[in-house]
Amino acid sequence: MTTPEFDFKAMIQKDRDDRVKRNFESTFLEYLQLVKSNPEVAVLAHQRLYDLIVKKGAEIVKTDENPRLRRIYGNDIIKKYAFFEEDFFGIDKTIMKIVRYFHSAAMAGEEARQVLYLVGPVGAGKSSLMESLKKALEMASPIYALKGCPMREEPLHLVPKHLRKEFEETLHVKIEGDLCPVCRYRLKNEYGGEYERFPVESVGFSIRSRKGIGVVPPVDPNNQDSSILTGSVDISKIDLYPEDDPRVLSLNGAFNVGNRGIVEFIEVFKNETEYLHTMITATQEKSIPAPGKGAMIYFDGVILAHSNEAEWNKFKSDHTNEAILDRIVRIEVPYCLELSEEIRIYEKMLSKSKFRAHIAPHTIEIASMFAILTRLSPSNKVDPMTKLKIYNGEEILEKGMTRKIDIFELREEAPREGMTGISTRFIMKSLDTTLSESENNCINPIAVMESLIKSVKELGIGDDEKERYLRLIYDTVKKEYNKILEKEVTKAFIHGYREQAESLFNNYLDHAEAFVNKTKIKDKNTGEELEPDEKFMRSIEEQIGISDTAVKGFRSDVTAYMFFVMRNGGSLDYTSYEPLKDAIEKKLTTSVRDLSRIITQAKVRDKEQTQKYNTMVEEMKRNGYCDHCCNVILKYAANNLWKD
């Protein structure tokens, strides 16, 4: 069967025709009619970027309808912006602050004259956030500019000052800014001051072509040339024109090309302070110096900057930098601290790579656990793994009590949490290493843990920190994985696991309800009325550490929650209440531990054992394992789980 030919020529021609239709080239007079019909044509840079962000929509998270998110955010109002949702995970509050900055700047607030500065650890997403904004501009509709203007400036600058109020009332816009020296010269000498004849054209944005997007990398302190920022004087024309003639100007600096768009400063504080003085005038005065003896030039652009925290701390400690510090909106970009969101980060990165290996279940989860554990501060209230689960919005009970641990108390203990630890790049490199060392094109949690251990040992960090990271792998991550694996292997082995779980759940609910209401249980077979089975209930409650003094409260919580679900039309099963689900699964795991040990360790199996073993393997393969990783996982389980 042959694949039908696709008409690429037609597709290319259609795109070309569409672009021609969008292209605009006419006079200022016709541009005025465009603005009259659509005032949004003449918006300033901050407004343009804000509109691009909100145009894709935003969702207000209703935490009262989502127990997990309520545990994470409490009563805080959380907005998720579609503009960022495909590329950024676990930093919703940071993104909200960024959007808040653009919203205020779009309304010509003080932020319109401030630098948006992102600070955070390496690999937290600062550069990626900047890239997303720049790419949004590239994909945006073209803007209108004076033809031939090196600043790509707003055509309304042609309107004389004495007529601006009248034009503003007619067009319903605010005219801000003045003509650059080059256009002022052309208006006078080429058009005889008749500004209505000045040509206007549509122009787009481009990172690579430096159109509306200027980038300033760190500059050698011994060779800091301001021409990188504001352009220079063309020496070849000095002999032809006077020194103050606009025709000698070469306006190709970052602020020139970034006018009406973005100017990005990479590792901004690696530059000398004197080099950043242009930033002060560009923000507060909305103007930049012209090269040579030229006048100041109006600037309308979004100034973005970013660096790591060490550079920021060094810069702010010098009191002579107050003028710049006062013109900065600082937003922290911490590492993600939610396990489920961290997993999504690696899944996104892997999906965009040529990574085609089979990934065993829990592989990315285990790597993500280690990353987040390194970012969390120790707490006297909970162990590291419990804290990780709380930050992930999981239902956690303190041992022996029914009181929930307050996530907000934990956050108050460690306000700097997320600003240190292992980066996403480190984890991705470990995953790459694991794959390169695999002979079966398959990676699994055990191999990833080994790779993480090797990588940590090679890290250029202090011995104490290195020892802490290794302990997290050996004492926390590995133990948690053993629990996960024990449950998974057992679930695969037990025939009718869910049926047994549901039976235990229903029995417990009947007995707990009778206990709370001080009634009796009616035996389904004999019809005899019996007291609630205390021994049976305790055999389940003890699995999650509910003490004798806490049983009354726990049973009341369970029955109250179940009645609440039923009253609201919900359905009940053994997974409905997380603590009870955990207890039931642990109860079942305990009851088959010996049998699971025999099946996974037996070298010589009889026919029945072999059949059960094969059934377990098939179930594991249905759950995402391949033949290779299933074999590795079961050998690991045989050697590390259910030991006498």
Legacy VTK file of the C-alpha trace (Angstrom):
# vtk DataFile Version 3.0
C-alpha trace
ASCII
DATASET POLYDATA
POINTS 644 float
0.000 0.000 0.000
1.537 3.309 -1.082
1.282 6.452 0.981
-0.727 9.181 -0.802
1.353 12.175 -1.834
0.966 15.306 0.245
0.796 18.604 -1.607
3.658 20.446 0.103
3.735 23.086 -2.620
0.125 24.085 -1.894
0.832 24.260 1.840
3.866 26.511 1.273
1.994 28.747 -1.143
-0.969 29.114 1.234
1.357 30.178 4.046
3.088 32.660 1.725
-0.235 34.124 0.594
-1.401 34.466 4.203
1.771 36.337 5.093
1.369 38.682 2.162
-2.177 39.489 3.306
-0.924 40.255 6.813
1.842 42.517 5.539
0.996 46.184 5.767
2.798 49.027 4.051
1.197 52.401 3.667
1.321 55.927 5.069
0.839 57.245 8.577
-2.554 58.584 7.505
-3.864 55.084 6.810
-2.309 53.814 10.039
-4.375 56.368 11.957
-7.517 54.792 10.514
-6.332 51.378 11.731
-5.830 52.711 15.249
-9.214 54.428 15.149
-10.921 51.114 14.329
-8.798 49.103 16.777
-6.954 51.048 19.531
-5.260 47.835 20.722
-2.968 48.123 17.706
-0.997 50.775 19.605
-0.529 49.025 22.985
2.794 49.259 24.815
5.194 46.335 25.294
4.031 45.172 28.741
0.396 45.222 27.660
1.250 43.207 24.547
2.948 40.454 26.542
0.207 40.384 29.186
-2.425 40.002 26.455
-0.458 37.106 24.910
-0.392 35.321 28.290
-4.036 35.744 29.263
-5.362 35.178 25.735
-4.791 31.433 26.146
-6.998 31.393 29.223
-6.642 30.692 32.924
-8.284 28.253 35.309
-9.060 29.134 38.911
-8.364 26.021 40.955
-11.308 25.176 43.209
-9.486 23.682 46.172
-12.759 22.964 47.985
-13.567 20.437 45.235
-10.121 18.801 45.213
-8.962 17.402 48.605
-5.351 16.955 47.417
-4.977 20.549 46.246
-6.742 21.798 49.362
-4.140 20.010 51.470
-1.384 21.752 49.481
-2.790 25.260 49.071
-5.402 25.544 51.827
-7.740 28.467 51.105
-5.316 30.250 48.756
-6.683 31.181 45.338
-4.588 29.440 42.686
-4.691 30.341 39.007
-3.261 28.026 36.380
-2.414 29.799 33.124
-2.720 27.754 29.935
0.200 29.756 28.487
2.588 27.989 30.906
0.838 24.699 31.693
2.536 22.491 29.084
6.104 23.372 30.104
6.138 24.335 33.781
5.104 22.198 36.735
4.951 22.719 40.483
5.655 26.494 40.392
2.118 27.853 40.063
2.643 30.561 42.694
5.810 31.766 40.957
3.949 31.991 37.645
1.112 33.886 39.326
3.643 36.479 40.549
5.059 36.850 37.033
1.594 37.372 35.541
0.765 39.799 38.351
3.829 41.842 37.366
2.707 42.025 33.726
-0.854 42.879 34.737
0.284 45.815 36.852
2.766 46.954 34.179
0.048 46.708 31.515
-2.009 49.208 33.508
0.989 51.598 33.452
1.649 50.997 37.145
5.048 51.307 38.788
6.012 47.857 37.499
5.982 49.304 33.960
9.188 51.078 35.019
10.763 48.095 36.765
12.980 45.205 35.718
11.467 41.727 36.084
14.246 39.770 37.790
14.102 36.003 38.355
16.413 34.441 40.922
16.778 30.801 41.831
18.994 27.719 41.803
20.433 26.253 38.614
17.957 24.260 36.534
14.874 25.639 38.296
13.422 27.049 35.067
14.482 30.731 35.012
15.875 30.625 31.469
12.965 28.479 30.288
10.442 31.030 31.586
12.307 33.758 29.696
12.368 31.628 26.540
8.624 31.042 26.717
7.992 34.804 26.775
10.363 35.425 23.864
8.836 32.633 21.791
5.368 34.014 22.502
6.454 37.289 20.922
7.830 35.441 17.907
4.458 33.778 17.345
2.494 36.987 17.968
0.836 39.073 15.276
3.084 41.701 13.641
3.182 45.223 15.027
3.246 48.507 13.081
6.392 50.604 12.932
7.878 53.520 11.032
9.503 52.079 7.923
13.284 52.103 8.112
13.367 53.041 11.803
16.229 51.261 13.644
14.109 51.368 16.815
10.996 49.918 15.101
9.131 52.683 16.885
5.451 53.376 17.296
4.168 55.541 14.372
2.094 57.704 16.756
5.384 59.340 17.804
4.943 61.408 14.621
2.046 63.333 16.172
3.290 66.769 17.343
3.062 67.470 21.074
0.530 70.295 20.661
-1.922 67.962 18.847
-1.544 64.880 21.003
-4.428 65.550 23.374
-6.820 65.932 20.461
-5.487 62.785 18.766
-5.708 60.820 22.022
-9.369 61.742 22.496
-10.185 60.801 18.917
-8.223 57.535 18.812
-8.908 56.516 22.460
-5.226 55.836 23.072
-2.451 57.350 25.185
0.442 58.575 23.024
3.727 58.138 24.819
7.243 58.722 23.525
9.143 60.775 20.946
10.769 60.180 17.599
14.264 58.727 17.570
17.004 61.003 16.095
17.068 59.065 12.812
13.318 59.382 12.133
13.295 62.996 13.280
15.986 63.775 10.694
14.103 61.888 7.962
10.816 63.596 8.776
12.410 66.989 8.363
14.666 66.303 5.355
12.806 63.619 3.372
9.175 64.550 4.015
9.437 68.263 4.716
7.725 67.815 8.081
4.598 66.310 6.481
4.323 63.436 8.935
1.111 62.095 7.376
3.233 60.927 4.386
5.750 59.035 6.521
5.622 55.310 5.526
4.435 52.707 8.038
4.961 48.951 7.766
4.147 45.796 9.712
7.093 44.075 11.403
7.380 40.828 13.335
9.573 39.592 16.187
12.546 37.247 15.879
15.093 36.015 18.420
17.641 34.883 15.849
17.316 38.003 13.652
17.325 40.361 16.663
13.983 41.894 15.780
12.212 43.196 18.866
14.178 40.808 21.113
17.593 41.834 22.441
19.792 39.562 24.555
22.688 40.743 26.745
25.055 37.959 27.884
27.606 38.554 30.672
30.428 40.781 29.430
34.108 40.637 30.311
34.570 43.246 33.100
37.774 44.421 31.417
36.033 45.022 28.104
32.576 46.362 28.878
31.524 48.335 25.835
28.214 50.214 26.168
27.694 49.889 22.403
26.387 46.373 23.091
23.480 48.057 24.857
22.869 51.300 22.954
24.665 51.047 19.610
27.639 53.066 18.380
28.859 55.802 16.067
29.687 54.593 12.557
33.310 55.694 12.192
33.173 55.292 8.419
30.647 58.175 8.239
32.432 60.611 10.547
34.239 62.167 7.574
30.954 62.657 5.709
28.722 64.134 8.399
29.087 66.202 11.589
29.576 64.302 14.852
26.057 65.129 16.064
24.381 64.194 12.752
21.867 61.284 13.209
23.216 59.693 10.021
26.408 58.648 11.836
24.446 56.628 14.396
24.382 52.839 14.276
21.473 51.957 16.584
21.978 48.186 16.843
22.449 47.685 20.581
20.272 45.360 22.687
18.016 48.230 23.843
17.633 49.448 20.260
16.617 46.102 18.797
14.577 45.203 21.891
12.444 48.337 21.728
8.700 47.462 21.805
9.658 43.902 22.734
12.066 42.322 25.224
15.607 42.962 26.440
16.987 39.993 28.382
20.015 40.168 30.670
21.570 36.725 31.197
23.375 36.314 34.546
22.835 40.039 34.948
24.945 40.600 38.077
28.073 39.090 36.583
28.427 42.509 34.902
29.996 45.538 36.580
27.503 47.967 38.109
28.570 50.824 35.812
27.590 48.693 32.837
24.031 48.471 34.163
23.437 52.232 34.431
21.632 52.173 31.086
19.094 49.886 32.734
18.290 52.601 35.283
17.376 55.207 32.686
15.564 52.638 30.529
13.304 51.688 33.446
12.687 54.925 35.322
12.963 57.462 32.510
11.913 55.109 29.688
14.816 56.411 27.613
18.338 55.354 26.703
21.386 57.419 25.740
22.204 57.746 22.066
25.790 56.971 21.008
28.197 59.879 20.804
26.626 63.304 21.371
23.068 62.355 20.424
20.014 63.085 22.548
18.218 60.551 24.744
16.039 58.044 22.860
12.599 56.875 24.029
12.469 53.169 24.982
9.375 51.002 25.415
10.291 47.451 26.250
10.126 44.705 28.855
13.459 44.287 30.625
13.982 40.740 31.876
16.928 39.601 33.972
17.961 36.464 35.813
20.841 35.038 37.808
21.571 32.568 40.580
21.128 33.427 44.232
24.829 33.762 45.030
25.215 36.583 42.491
22.088 38.279 43.854
23.279 38.130 47.465
26.662 39.555 46.483
25.051 42.396 44.519
22.461 43.424 47.113
25.038 43.419 49.932
26.722 46.449 48.311
24.767 49.543 49.422
26.048 51.510 46.395
23.743 49.397 44.212
20.557 50.795 45.789
19.554 52.711 42.646
19.315 49.490 40.646
17.826 47.440 43.495
15.002 49.990 43.774
14.091 49.344 40.130
13.814 45.585 40.374
10.788 43.326 40.887
12.411 40.215 42.310
10.637 36.873 41.943
12.068 33.641 43.280
11.937 30.562 41.042
12.439 27.607 43.396
12.729 23.945 42.541
9.499 21.962 42.375
8.573 20.368 45.713
5.553 18.312 44.583
6.406 14.729 43.655
3.621 14.319 41.099
4.657 17.572 39.361
8.364 16.667 39.428
7.515 13.403 37.665
5.717 15.388 34.950
8.865 17.473 34.391
10.933 14.391 33.498
8.145 12.869 31.451
8.006 16.089 29.417
11.781 16.186 28.965
11.889 12.517 27.945
9.028 12.957 25.483
10.958 15.736 23.733
14.153 13.668 23.520
15.047 10.615 21.444
14.825 8.497 24.590
13.098 5.309 23.412
14.053 2.815 26.127
11.458 0.941 28.147
11.002 2.571 31.535
9.898 0.246 34.329
7.106 1.466 36.649
8.250 3.785 39.474
11.618 4.527 37.798
10.896 8.218 37.251
9.077 8.355 40.599
12.130 7.098 42.504
14.460 9.563 40.755
11.975 12.374 41.478
11.760 11.363 45.147
15.517 11.745 45.528
15.502 15.143 43.797
12.789 16.530 46.075
14.237 15.034 49.266
17.499 16.916 48.643
15.496 20.148 48.384
13.549 19.705 51.630
14.827 21.009 54.948
14.933 18.559 57.900
12.050 18.870 60.368
11.652 17.691 63.941
7.948 17.088 63.310
8.178 14.505 60.525
10.687 12.287 58.765
11.837 13.315 55.233
9.618 10.859 53.319
6.511 11.839 55.281
7.271 15.491 54.582
7.617 14.713 50.863
4.205 13.040 50.859
2.591 15.923 52.742
4.006 18.396 50.217
2.522 16.203 47.495
-0.937 16.604 49.011
-1.243 13.052 50.330
-3.399 12.265 53.368
-0.959 11.654 56.225
-1.698 10.912 59.878
0.743 11.279 62.740
1.629 7.917 64.185
-0.905 6.831 66.771
-3.118 9.871 66.309
-5.828 11.090 63.983
-4.581 14.688 63.913
-3.332 15.763 60.497
0.081 17.367 60.155
-0.192 20.995 59.076
1.673 21.648 55.818
1.753 25.370 56.564
3.597 24.798 59.844
6.231 22.818 57.946
6.611 25.602 55.394
7.010 28.228 58.107
9.855 26.158 59.551
11.774 26.388 56.269
10.941 29.522 54.223
13.993 29.015 51.963
12.942 25.505 50.980
13.288 24.747 47.281
16.183 27.141 46.710
18.833 24.446 47.184
19.231 20.765 46.316
19.619 18.583 43.243
18.622 20.060 39.883
16.470 18.476 37.189
19.529 18.405 34.917
21.357 16.176 37.405
18.474 13.695 37.415
18.210 13.679 33.613
21.937 12.998 33.295
21.561 10.081 35.718
18.707 8.673 33.632
20.852 9.026 30.492
23.749 7.266 32.223
21.486 4.444 33.360
20.298 3.897 29.801
23.789 4.000 28.310
24.927 1.312 30.759
21.884 -0.902 30.114
22.335 -3.851 27.775
18.615 -4.448 27.351
17.325 -0.978 26.378
15.366 -0.875 29.627
15.856 1.110 32.815
14.395 0.346 36.234
14.401 1.904 39.734
17.239 -0.317 40.993
19.572 0.693 38.162
18.617 4.365 38.572
19.407 4.287 42.305
22.827 2.801 41.530
23.424 5.519 38.932
22.363 8.233 41.392
24.801 6.908 43.988
27.690 7.025 41.489
26.723 10.522 40.323
26.459 11.873 43.883
29.909 10.511 44.731
31.316 12.471 41.769
29.552 15.727 42.721
31.774 18.679 43.517
30.107 19.490 46.850
31.146 19.321 50.506
31.585 15.933 52.177
28.761 16.587 54.658
26.274 17.410 51.907
27.435 14.437 49.840
26.973 12.154 52.829
23.457 13.549 53.381
22.487 12.830 49.772
23.823 9.262 49.970
21.922 8.642 53.210
18.744 9.843 51.535
19.191 7.212 48.829
20.167 4.348 51.155
17.935 5.105 54.145
14.919 6.849 52.638
14.459 6.317 48.900
15.489 2.653 48.926
13.265 1.841 51.907
10.306 3.598 50.308
10.869 1.720 47.072
10.960 -1.564 48.984
7.528 -0.727 50.419
6.184 0.154 46.974
7.648 -2.996 45.449
6.406 -5.250 48.240
2.898 -3.957 47.733
3.139 -4.218 43.949
4.516 -7.767 43.882
1.971 -8.846 46.464
-0.893 -7.265 44.546
0.259 -9.045 41.404
0.431 -12.338 43.279
-2.861 -12.247 45.150
-5.708 -13.648 43.105
-8.777 -11.476 43.545
-6.836 -8.893 45.564
-9.465 -6.206 45.079
-12.271 -8.549 46.059
-10.473 -9.335 49.323
-9.810 -5.654 49.922
-13.461 -4.746 49.339
-14.577 -7.506 51.677
-12.284 -6.266 54.450
-13.427 -2.689 53.817
-17.146 -3.508 54.031
-16.666 -5.607 57.138
-14.638 -2.901 58.843
-17.196 -0.241 57.934
-20.046 -2.344 59.368
-18.211 -2.972 62.627
-16.942 0.639 62.947
-20.446 2.020 62.352
-21.903 -0.336 64.990
-19.133 0.692 67.416
-19.726 4.431 66.894
-23.542 4.125 67.133
-23.333 1.625 70.028
-25.382 -0.973 68.153
-24.850 -4.649 67.291
-23.888 -6.477 64.085
-26.357 -8.934 62.573
-24.676 -12.129 61.305
-25.690 -12.605 57.659
-25.702 -16.397 57.944
-27.279 -17.061 61.358
-29.138 -13.789 61.943
-27.536 -13.613 65.396
-26.821 -10.158 66.802
-23.170 -9.760 67.799
-21.009 -7.109 69.411
-18.629 -5.217 67.041
-15.500 -7.339 66.549
-12.853 -5.362 68.401
-10.059 -7.811 67.535
-10.861 -7.608 63.803
-10.940 -3.784 63.779
-7.682 -3.514 65.726
-5.961 -5.933 63.302
-6.568 -3.347 60.560
-6.029 -0.142 62.561
-2.688 -1.308 63.933
-1.349 -1.473 60.363
-1.131 2.339 60.295
-0.196 2.875 63.934
-3.582 3.850 65.400
-3.132 3.529 69.168
-5.717 2.186 71.626
-6.483 5.724 72.790
-7.061 6.984 69.224
-9.378 4.243 67.907
-12.593 6.009 68.872
-11.653 9.165 66.977
-10.421 7.221 63.945
-13.605 5.135 63.673
-15.739 8.262 64.039
-13.745 9.971 61.269
-14.134 6.980 58.943
-17.904 6.651 59.397
-18.499 10.427 59.207
-16.493 10.628 55.969
-18.369 7.694 54.431
-21.773 9.179 55.283
-20.619 12.484 53.792
-19.671 10.748 50.517
-22.983 8.883 50.366
-25.054 12.011 51.090
-23.325 13.757 48.193
-24.082 10.946 45.759
-20.550 9.505 45.755
-19.674 5.819 45.462
-17.807 3.899 48.152
-14.981 1.398 47.770
-11.930 0.464 49.778
-9.902 3.329 48.207
-12.375 6.041 49.286
-10.586 6.951 52.519
-6.805 7.031 52.121
-5.746 6.000 55.680
-8.183 3.049 55.682
-7.066 2.029 52.169
-3.454 2.014 53.382
-4.349 -0.078 56.419
-6.274 -2.658 54.370
-3.458 -3.032 51.843
-0.911 -3.490 54.631
-3.164 -6.081 56.253
-3.344 -8.068 53.028
0.379 -7.704 52.417
1.128 -9.098 55.872
-1.177 -12.075 55.400
0.562 -13.259 52.223
4.152 -12.313 53.064
5.293 -15.866 53.676
3.619 -17.171 50.543
5.096 -14.357 48.432
8.560 -15.192 49.790
8.220 -18.820 48.740
7.039 -17.908 45.250
9.758 -15.330 44.552
12.667 -17.278 46.090
11.911 -20.908 45.338
14.503 -22.412 42.985
12.480 -25.556 42.402
8.754 -24.975 42.152
6.020 -27.523 41.903
3.355 -27.245 39.225
0.971 -25.181 41.359
3.718 -22.797 42.472
4.931 -22.367 38.896
1.413 -21.571 37.735
0.983 -18.966 40.482
4.397 -17.490 39.728
3.592 -17.195 36.006
0.238 -15.598 36.811
2.029 -13.042 38.971
4.536 -12.267 36.184
1.759 -11.788 33.643
-0.032 -9.409 36.000
3.165 -7.393 36.473
3.640 -7.212 32.705
0.085 -5.941 32.374
1.067 -3.242 34.891
3.898 -1.957 32.694
6.895 -4.267 33.202
8.758 -5.945 30.350
10.335 -9.409 30.568
13.745 -7.985 31.426
12.782 -5.530 34.178
10.251 -8.000 35.602
13.048 -10.537 36.011
15.362 -7.943 37.605
12.661 -6.649 39.947
11.647 -10.113 41.177
15.269 -11.111 41.825
15.714 -7.887 43.790
12.501 -8.604 45.723
13.687 -12.135 46.529
16.938 -10.790 47.982
15.628 -7.694 49.769
12.006 -8.281 50.807
10.414 -10.637 53.356
13.755 -11.514 54.931
13.606 -13.644 58.070
LINES 1 645
644 0 1 2 3 4 5 6 7 8 9 10 11 12 13 14 15 16 17 18 19 20 21 22 23 24 25 26 27 28 29 30 31 32 33 34 35 36 37 38 39 40 41 42 43 44 45 46 47 48 49 50 51 52 53 54 55 56 57 58 59 60 61 62 63 64 65 66 67 68 69 70 71 72 73 74 75 76 77 78 79 80 81 82 83 84 85 86 87 88 89 90 91 92 93 94 95 96 97 98 99 100 101 102 103 104 105 106 107 108 109 110 111 112 113 114 115 116 117 118 119 120 121 122 123 124 125 126 127 128 129 130 131 132 133 134 135 136 137 138 139 140 141 142 143 144 145 146 147 148 149 150 151 152 153 154 155 156 157 158 159 160 161 162 163 164 165 166 167 168 169 170 171 172 173 174 175 176 177 178 179 180 181 182 183 184 185 186 187 188 189 190 191 192 193 194 195 196 197 198 199 200 201 202 203 204 205 206 207 208 209 210 211 212 213 214 215 216 217 218 219 220 221 222 223 224 225 226 227 228 229 230 231 232 233 234 235 236 237 238 239 240 241 242 243 244 245 246 247 248 249 250 251 252 253 254 255 256 257 258 259 260 261 262 263 264 265 266 267 268 269 270 271 272 273 274 275 276 277 278 279 280 281 282 283 284 285 286 287 288 289 290 291 292 293 294 295 296 297 298 299 300 301 302 303 304 305 306 307 308 309 310 311 312 313 314 315 316 317 318 319 320 321 322 323 324 325 326 327 328 329 330 331 332 333 334 335 336 337 338 339 340 341 342 343 344 345 346 347 348 349 350 351 352 353 354 355 356 357 358 359 360 361 362 363 364 365 366 367 368 369 370 371 372 373 374 375 376 377 378 379 380 381 382 383 384 385 386 387 388 389 390 391 392 393 394 395 396 397 398 399 400 401 402 403 404 405 406 407 408 409 410 411 412 413 414 415 416 417 418 419 420 421 422 423 424 425 426 427 428 429 430 431 432 433 434 435 436 437 438 439 440 441 442 443 444 445 446 447 448 449 450 451 452 453 454 455 456 457 458 459 460 461 462 463 464 465 466 467 468 469 470 471 472 473 474 475 476 477 478 479 480 481 482 483 484 485 486 487 488 489 490 491 492 493 494 495 496 497 498 499 500 501 502 503 504 505 506 507 508 509 510 511 512 513 514 515 516 517 518 519 520 521 522 523 524 525 526 527 528 529 530 531 532 533 534 535 536 537 538 539 540 541 542 543 544 545 546 547 548 549 550 551 552 553 554 555 556 557 558 559 560 561 562 563 564 565 566 567 568 569 570 571 572 573 574 575 576 577 578 579 580 581 582 583 584 585 586 587 588 589 590 591 592 593 594 595 596 597 598 599 600 601 602 603 604 605 606 607 608 609 610 611 612 613 614 615 616 617 618 619 620 621 622 623 624 625 626 627 628 629 630 631 632 633 634 635 636 637 638 639 640 641 642 643
